[in-house]
Amino acid sequence: MFNRLAEQLAKTRNIWDDILLLAARKPVALMIWVIGGSWALNVVDRSTGSDFMSVADPARRVLVIVTIAWFLIRFIRRAEIALVSPEKPLSLWTRPRLAPWVSC
């Protein structure tokens, strides 16, 4: 799925979609595992009547927060590289404006 999306996004002139996709690949895969594993543990917990989800639910929440933070770090790191990269400078249309009085 990511490969097909990467092919489509490579056709655009906007660099931000490429950065977003690169930053999201691994965190999305981890999020799928976390949510799927949590769902499977919930099914097992209900069928066995154990109290395992009282431990697994906080761990799932922590993993979701860590995954979101991981994505943000990857996105910011790649955006920083793109903003200061001399070989592929961003145009004035794609550069974020810090303030009206600051020129990019």
C-alpha atoms as one frame of an Amber mdcrd trajectory, in Angstrom:
protein
   0.000   0.000   0.000   2.775   2.425   0.896   4.661   1.632  -2.298   1.654
   2.473  -4.489   1.079   5.647  -2.528   4.760   6.564  -2.864   4.526   6.142
  -6.647   1.569   8.508  -6.799   3.151  11.060  -4.473   6.416  11.006  -6.436
   4.512  12.538  -9.350   3.679  15.673  -7.369   5.943  18.693  -7.091   5.190
  19.109  -3.405   7.898  17.685  -1.163   5.762  17.659   1.979   3.710  14.638
   0.944   6.917  12.657   0.365   8.218  13.688   3.780   4.929  12.733   5.417
   4.919   9.306   3.783   8.538   8.578   4.679   7.947   9.632   8.263   4.778
   7.568   8.611   5.907   4.216   7.171   7.391   2.542  10.235   5.144   4.171
  12.851   2.018   3.125  10.947   3.308  -0.449  10.780   3.949  -0.411  14.528
   0.507   1.097  15.168  -1.109  -1.727  13.183   0.727  -4.276  15.315  -0.179
  -2.510  18.561  -3.864  -2.169  17.716  -4.089  -5.679  16.250  -2.277  -7.200
  19.212  -4.479  -5.285  21.609  -7.569  -6.508  19.811  -6.335 -10.116  19.936
  -5.510  -9.821  23.635  -8.947  -8.381  24.270 -10.571 -11.371  22.544  -8.441
 -13.804  24.571  -9.187 -11.895  27.766 -12.942 -12.043  27.182 -12.927 -15.732
  26.274 -10.781 -16.824  29.224 -12.232 -14.453  31.800  -8.791 -13.334  32.945
  -7.888  -9.840  34.064  -4.995  -9.480  31.629  -6.377  -6.370  29.917  -6.007
  -4.375  33.122  -2.252  -4.579  32.458  -2.343  -4.598  28.658  -4.615  -1.565
  28.261  -2.193   0.939  29.870   0.685  -0.616  27.906  -1.303  -0.158  24.685
  -1.961   3.482  25.518   1.719   4.098  26.184   2.683   2.392  22.923   0.204
   4.522  20.965   1.653   7.701  22.500   5.220   6.540  21.820   4.295   5.699
  18.220   2.770   9.132  17.645   5.852  10.775  19.163   8.093   8.610  16.969
   6.172   9.726  13.873   6.449  13.395  14.855  10.185  13.099  15.464  10.692
  11.420  12.090   8.559  14.039  10.337  10.329  16.982  11.964  13.762  15.503
  11.248  12.956  15.003   7.564  11.323  18.417   7.274  14.392  20.007   8.818
  16.640  18.269   6.297  14.380  19.358   3.431  14.327  22.963   4.603  18.117
  23.302   4.827  19.042  21.023   1.920  21.114  22.943  -0.650  20.587  20.427
  -3.484  16.776  20.529  -3.337  15.668  23.909  -2.034  12.030  24.509  -1.366
  10.223  27.119  -3.360   8.600  30.122  -1.765   5.232  28.398  -2.134   6.208
  25.348  -0.095   8.300  27.095   2.554   6.368  27.889   5.694   6.077  31.556
   6.559   7.160  32.251  10.106   5.620  35.679  10.298   4.523  38.352   7.843
   7.598  40.464   8.532  10.061  37.561   8.065  10.984  36.761   4.478  11.740
  33.165   3.574
